[in-house]
Amino acid sequence: MVWRTTIGDLRERITIRRVANVKNSRGGLDRSWSTVAEVAAEVRSVNGREAVIGQVLQGVSVFQIVIRFRSDVQSADQILWRGRELNISAAEDREGRR
């Protein structure tokens, strides 16, 4: 199902973050998140379910997030929205219109 989004639907503010390895004082590397961009978005809840992760029952939610076209969004990036950290499973232009 493809939803049509207009500019007026982009009411939420999200932060796109990318992981970076930063050297620590012991000579090792620590993972750190750096901000790629803060953009307007439409966030839709697609579904929710429960799953056993690490022998613990946890809630899993799936969201569809629509933003204006950006060529630098990667599937390894993360979205910060309303204090929630959302992992990106796919970053694609479904209609091929950018």
C-alpha positions as CSV (number, residue, x, y, z in Angstrom):
1,M,0.0,0.0,0.0
2,V,1.4,3.4,-1.0
3,W,0.3,6.5,0.9
4,R,0.4,9.9,-0.7
5,T,2.2,12.5,1.4
6,T,1.9,16.2,1.0
7,I,4.3,18.8,2.5
8,G,1.6,19.6,5.1
9,D,1.8,16.0,6.4
10,L,5.4,16.4,7.5
11,R,4.5,17.6,11.0
12,E,7.0,15.7,13.2
13,R,10.7,16.5,13.8
14,I,13.1,13.6,13.6
15,T,16.9,13.4,13.9
16,I,18.8,11.1,11.6
17,R,21.9,9.7,13.3
18,R,24.9,7.7,12.1
19,V,27.2,5.5,14.1
20,A,30.8,6.5,14.3
21,N,33.8,4.8,16.0
22,V,35.6,7.2,18.3
23,K,39.0,6.4,20.0
24,N,38.8,6.2,23.7
25,S,41.5,7.0,26.3
26,R,42.6,3.3,26.5
27,G,43.4,3.1,22.7
28,G,40.2,1.2,21.9
29,L,37.1,2.3,20.0
30,D,33.8,3.3,21.4
31,R,30.5,3.5,19.4
32,S,29.0,7.0,19.2
33,W,26.1,8.4,17.3
34,S,26.5,11.7,15.4
35,T,23.7,13.7,14.0
36,V,23.3,13.7,10.2
37,A,20.3,15.9,9.9
38,E,17.2,17.1,11.7
39,V,14.2,17.1,9.3
40,A,10.5,17.3,9.1
41,A,8.7,13.9,8.7
42,E,5.5,12.0,8.7
43,V,5.6,9.1,11.1
44,R,3.0,6.3,10.8
45,S,2.6,3.3,13.0
46,V,2.4,0.2,10.7
47,N,2.0,-2.6,13.2
48,G,3.0,-3.8,16.7
49,R,3.6,-7.2,18.1
50,E,5.4,-9.0,20.9
51,A,8.5,-11.1,20.4
52,V,11.0,-13.0,22.5
53,I,14.3,-11.3,22.3
54,G,17.2,-12.5,24.4
55,Q,14.7,-14.8,26.3
56,V,12.7,-11.7,27.3
57,L,9.2,-10.9,26.0
58,Q,9.4,-7.4,24.4
59,G,7.1,-5.2,22.3
60,V,8.2,-4.6,18.7
61,S,6.7,-1.7,16.7
62,V,7.1,-0.9,13.0
63,F,6.8,2.6,11.7
64,Q,6.8,4.1,8.2
65,I,8.6,7.4,8.2
66,V,8.3,9.7,5.2
67,I,10.7,12.6,4.6
68,R,11.7,14.8,1.7
69,F,14.2,13.0,-0.5
70,R,17.8,12.7,0.8
71,S,20.4,10.7,-0.9
72,D,22.5,10.3,2.3
73,V,20.1,8.2,4.4
74,Q,21.4,4.6,4.9
75,S,19.9,1.5,6.3
76,A,22.5,1.4,9.1
77,D,21.4,4.9,10.3
78,Q,19.0,5.5,13.2
79,I,16.1,7.8,13.8
80,L,15.5,9.6,17.0
81,W,11.8,10.5,17.4
82,R,10.1,11.7,20.6
83,G,12.9,10.2,22.6
84,R,12.6,6.8,20.9
85,E,15.5,5.3,19.0
86,L,14.3,3.7,15.8
87,N,16.5,1.5,13.6
88,I,16.1,1.9,9.9
89,S,15.4,-1.4,8.1
90,A,15.1,0.1,4.6
91,A,15.7,3.5,3.1
92,E,14.2,3.5,-0.3
93,D,12.4,5.6,-2.9
94,R,9.4,3.3,-3.4
95,E,7.8,5.2,-6.2
96,G,11.1,6.2,-8.0
97,R,10.1,9.9,-7.9
98,R,12.8,10.9,-5.4
